């Protein structure tokens, strides 16, 4: 029983990291949208924020094995080719995420008829 708890701890930490990373990437924009909305009765675009959350979680999932390995070995020289593909996927996903944020920034800032 004790051994199974030890095996569960890294998975729990990884899930916590992914969730925290996604929340940290999405929450500021949701707050900006809520504060800067011109119409107080307007609903937040929950679908947009849900997609942003999933996108941010995918970035964390793609990069976390490489980060974990690099931290364990204290360097990036021990990363395998698979780790580097994860890093590359994370960078591509991050570039797409930044593009979405830049496209939606007027809406986050409260510009009327931004879509």
Backbone bond lengths (Angstrom), bond angles and torsions (degrees), N, CA, C in turn:
res aa  C-N    CA-C-N  psi(-1)  N-CA   C-N-CA  omega(-1)  CA-C   N-CA-C  phi
1 X - - - 1.457 - - 1.525 111.06 -
2 X 1.329 115.90 -41.57 1.460 120.23 -178.87 1.514 111.39 -64.15
3 X 1.344 117.68 -37.82 1.455 121.79 179.84 1.527 111.42 -64.99
4 X 1.324 117.51 -37.37 1.460 119.70 179.44 1.521 111.36 -67.03
5 X 1.317 117.92 -32.25 1.462 120.90 175.92 1.519 111.01 -66.76
6 X 1.329 116.38 -36.81 1.463 119.73 177.58 1.516 111.03 -66.32
7 X 1.328 117.71 -35.88 1.453 120.84 178.54 1.524 111.61 -73.04
8 X 1.311 117.56 -26.70 1.452 121.69 179.90 1.528 112.18 -77.17
9 X 1.303 117.59 -30.08 1.469 121.18 -175.72 1.528 113.04 -59.23
10 X 1.335 120.93 -46.96 1.470 118.79 178.93 1.524 112.72 -62.90
11 X 1.338 117.12 -37.40 1.456 120.29 178.18 1.527 110.75 -65.11
12 X 1.311 116.61 -42.75 1.460 120.81 178.34 1.521 110.78 -63.21
13 X 1.310 116.93 -40.95 1.465 120.36 178.76 1.523 110.63 -66.19
14 X 1.317 117.64 -38.70 1.463 120.41 179.68 1.530 110.81 -66.81
15 X 1.326 116.87 -42.72 1.466 120.46 178.08 1.525 109.88 -63.96
16 X 1.322 117.26 -41.68 1.464 120.62 178.14 1.521 110.78 -62.62
17 X 1.338 117.24 -40.62 1.462 120.81 177.80 1.524 110.94 -62.70
18 X 1.324 117.21 -45.48 1.468 121.23 -178.76 1.521 110.44 -62.33
19 X 1.328 116.85 -46.16 1.465 120.22 -179.76 1.524 111.77 -64.77
20 X 1.331 117.04 -44.01 1.467 120.13 179.80 1.527 110.96 -64.08
21 X 1.321 117.19 -41.67 1.456 121.35 179.04 1.526 110.53 -61.58
22 X 1.330 116.46 -44.90 1.459 120.52 -179.20 1.523 111.29 -65.26
23 X 1.310 116.63 -42.40 1.476 119.82 178.82 1.526 110.38 -63.67
24 X 1.323 117.04 -42.06 1.468 119.81 -179.81 1.528 112.50 -65.91
25 X 1.326 117.52 -28.75 1.461 119.47 178.48 1.531 113.20 -81.98
26 X 1.323 117.67 -25.38 1.459 120.14 -174.06 1.532 112.62 -101.92
27 X 1.303 118.16 -37.44 1.471 121.91 -173.23 1.529 114.13 -55.92
28 X 1.336 120.27 -42.11 1.473 117.89 -179.95 1.524 113.27 -60.99
29 X 1.333 116.76 -36.34 1.465 119.38 -179.24 1.531 111.37 -74.63
30 X 1.321 117.00 -35.03 1.465 119.94 175.19 1.524 110.18 -65.31
31 X 1.325 116.53 -39.95 1.468 120.17 178.23 1.527 110.72 -66.01
32 X 1.330 116.99 -42.52 1.468 119.93 178.09 1.516 110.81 -61.34
33 X 1.316 116.84 -42.59 1.470 121.12 179.57 1.528 110.44 -63.29
34 X 1.327 116.65 -42.06 1.465 120.51 -178.76 1.524 111.64 -67.76
35 X 1.322 116.93 -41.14 1.468 121.26 -177.42 1.524 111.28 -75.02
36 X 1.305 117.77 -40.88 1.464 121.54 -172.92 1.526 114.36 -93.19
37 X 1.313 117.69 4.79 1.464 120.12 -179.81 1.525 109.65 -64.04
38 X 1.325 116.51 128.52 1.467 121.25 -178.40 1.523 110.98 -67.56
39 X 1.293 116.78 -35.13 1.461 121.86 -179.25 1.521 108.26 -104.94
40 X 1.317 116.99 115.49 1.460 121.10 -177.15 1.527 111.81 -65.26
41 X 1.330 116.79 -23.60 1.462 120.66 -179.64 1.526 112.54 -85.00
42 X 1.329 117.45 -9.86 1.460 120.55 -176.90 1.532 110.65 -67.32
43 X 1.312 114.67 142.24 1.462 119.63 178.20 1.528 109.32 -85.21
44 X 1.326 114.61 150.54 1.457 119.36 174.74 1.528 109.00 -69.89
45 X 1.314 117.28 145.32 1.473 119.33 177.17 1.536 110.05 -75.37
46 X 1.320 115.72 81.41 1.465 120.66 -173.68 1.527 112.16 -62.31
47 X 1.322 117.67 -32.37 1.460 119.39 179.03 1.529 110.38 -64.07
48 X 1.317 116.98 -42.60 1.463 121.09 177.75 1.521 110.69 -60.51
49 X 1.329 116.26 -46.93 1.461 119.13 -178.27 1.524 111.75 -69.80
50 X 1.319 117.98 -31.18 1.466 120.20 175.24 1.526 110.27 -66.30
51 X 1.335 116.80 -43.13 1.469 119.56 177.31 1.528 111.42 -65.33
52 X 1.323 116.50 -38.96 1.466 119.35 177.01 1.524 110.76 -63.74
53 X 1.332 117.25 -38.65 1.461 121.51 179.41 1.535 110.50 -64.75
54 X 1.328 116.74 -46.12 1.465 120.37 179.10 1.531 110.27 -63.81
55 X 1.318 116.65 -40.87 1.463 121.32 178.96 1.533 110.45 -62.18
56 X 1.328 116.67 -45.32 1.466 120.67 178.93 1.530 110.91 -64.68
57 X 1.323 117.07 -37.78 1.461 120.06 177.50 1.527 110.93 -64.79
58 X 1.325 117.14 -38.67 1.471 120.29 177.32 1.522 111.58 -64.70
59 X 1.324 116.99 -35.94 1.467 120.16 175.74 1.522 109.67 -61.09
60 X 1.323 116.15 -47.13 1.463 120.27 -179.52 1.522 111.74 -64.34
61 X 1.328 117.73 -39.78 1.463 121.26 179.07 1.526 110.31 -64.94
62 X 1.309 117.27 -38.50 1.468 120.63 -178.79 1.523 112.51 -69.04
63 X 1.321 116.71 -35.88 1.465 120.95 -172.67 1.531 113.23 -94.73
64 X 1.311 117.99 -26.45 1.461 120.15 -171.61 1.532 115.63 -60.22
65 X 1.342 121.23 -38.04 1.468 117.44 177.56 1.532 112.97 -62.04
66 X 1.317 116.88 -39.41 1.462 119.87 178.99 1.527 111.11 -67.91
67 X 1.311 116.44 -40.87 1.470 119.75 178.60 1.517 110.24 -64.06
68 X 1.337 116.60 -44.25 1.457 120.55 179.77 1.526 110.74 -61.92
69 X 1.308 117.35 -44.38 1.472 121.35 179.98 1.529 110.75 -64.45
70 X 1.322 116.78 -43.21 1.465 120.34 -179.41 1.523 110.93 -65.28
71 X 1.311 117.66 -36.84 1.463 120.26 178.42 1.524 111.38 -71.32
72 X 1.325 117.64 -35.70 1.464 120.73 179.40 1.521 111.50 -68.19
73 X 1.319 117.22 -38.53 1.458 120.52 -176.24 1.522 112.44 -99.01
74 X 1.317 116.84 -0.22 1.467 123.33 179.35 1.524 112.47 58.03
75 X 1.317 115.86 42.85 1.453 119.84 176.74 1.508 111.68 172.45
76 X 1.322 115.01 162.80 1.459 119.51 -178.43 1.527 112.25 -95.45
77 X 1.311 117.79 -4.27 1.465 120.44 -178.11 1.528 112.38 -68.57
78 X 1.324 116.93 -20.05 1.464 119.63 -178.42 1.521 112.86 -89.80
79 X 1.315 117.84 1.08 1.463 120.46 -179.11 1.525 110.52 -72.61
80 X 1.315 114.74 135.64 1.462 119.70 178.66 1.527 109.72 -83.37
81 X 1.319 114.54 174.92 1.461 119.92 178.73 1.533 110.83 -62.48
82 X 1.319 116.28 -36.13 1.465 120.32 177.92 1.528 111.47 -63.47
83 X 1.340 116.78 -39.22 1.466 120.43 175.77 1.530 110.45 -61.48
84 X 1.321 116.36 -42.54 1.465 119.56 -179.15 1.525 112.01 -67.23
85 X 1.334 117.15 -33.59 1.467 119.03 173.90 1.520 110.83 -64.81
86 X 1.330 117.09 -36.70 1.461 120.81 175.69 1.517 111.92 -64.23
87 X 1.312 115.84 -41.37 1.476 120.08 177.77 1.531 109.70 -64.70
88 X 1.320 117.00 -43.82 1.469 120.80 178.44 1.532 110.83 -61.53
89 X 1.321 116.88 -43.74 1.463 120.23 177.57 1.528 110.51 -62.38
90 X 1.326 116.69 -39.99 1.460 120.35 177.98 1.519 112.22 -63.51
91 X 1.315 117.16 -39.55 1.466 121.12 179.15 1.530 110.55 -67.06
92 X 1.327 116.76 -42.17 1.464 120.01 178.37 1.526 110.18 -64.20
93 X 1.326 116.94 -45.14 1.470 120.47 177.82 1.526 111.61 -62.84
94 X 1.324 116.94 -36.95 1.465 120.54 177.98 1.524 110.93 -66.28
95 X 1.322 117.37 -39.37 1.464 120.49 177.63 1.531 110.76 -63.54
96 X 1.324 116.76 -40.55 1.467 120.03 176.90 1.516 110.34 -65.08
97 X 1.332 117.08 -41.57 1.467 121.75 179.24 1.529 110.38 -61.20
98 X 1.317 116.95 -43.85 1.469 120.72 178.56 1.527 110.17 -62.98
99 X 1.323 117.51 -38.90 1.459 120.63 176.57 1.519 112.56 -61.50
100 X 1.326 117.16 -41.70 1.468 120.85 177.50 1.521 110.14 -64.78
101 X 1.324 116.88 -43.38 1.472 120.47 179.77 1.528 110.45 -62.56
102 X 1.324 117.45 -43.79 1.467 120.02 179.15 1.524 111.24 -64.97
103 X 1.326 117.03 -37.30 1.455 120.65 178.48 1.531 111.75 -66.87
104 X 1.321 116.63 -36.69 1.462 121.05 -176.42 1.527 113.53 -93.87
105 X 1.323 118.45 -1.52 1.466 121.12 -176.07 1.529 113.00 -56.38
106 X 1.329 121.00 -41.88 1.471 117.84 176.74 1.530 112.36 -58.22
107 X 1.313 117.52 -37.22 1.470 120.22 177.80 1.520 110.60 -66.88
108 X 1.334 116.54 -41.41 1.461 120.03 178.56 1.520 110.73 -62.28
109 X 1.328 116.28 -32.80 1.470 120.68 -178.59 1.525 113.72 -86.26
110 X 1.332 117.25 -1.88 1.454 120.46 174.00 1.505 115.70 90.02
111 X 1.324 118.63 18.03 1.455 121.23 177.46 1.525 109.00 -68.56
112 X 1.335 118.60 126.83 1.462 119.05 179.33 1.530 111.94 -66.60
113 X 1.302 116.34 146.65 1.476 123.70 179.30 1.528 111.89 52.62
114 X 1.310 115.81 48.25 1.464 120.23 -175.37 1.525 113.06 -79.04
115 X 1.323 118.40 -18.35 1.465 119.50 -177.32 1.453 111.29 -85.63
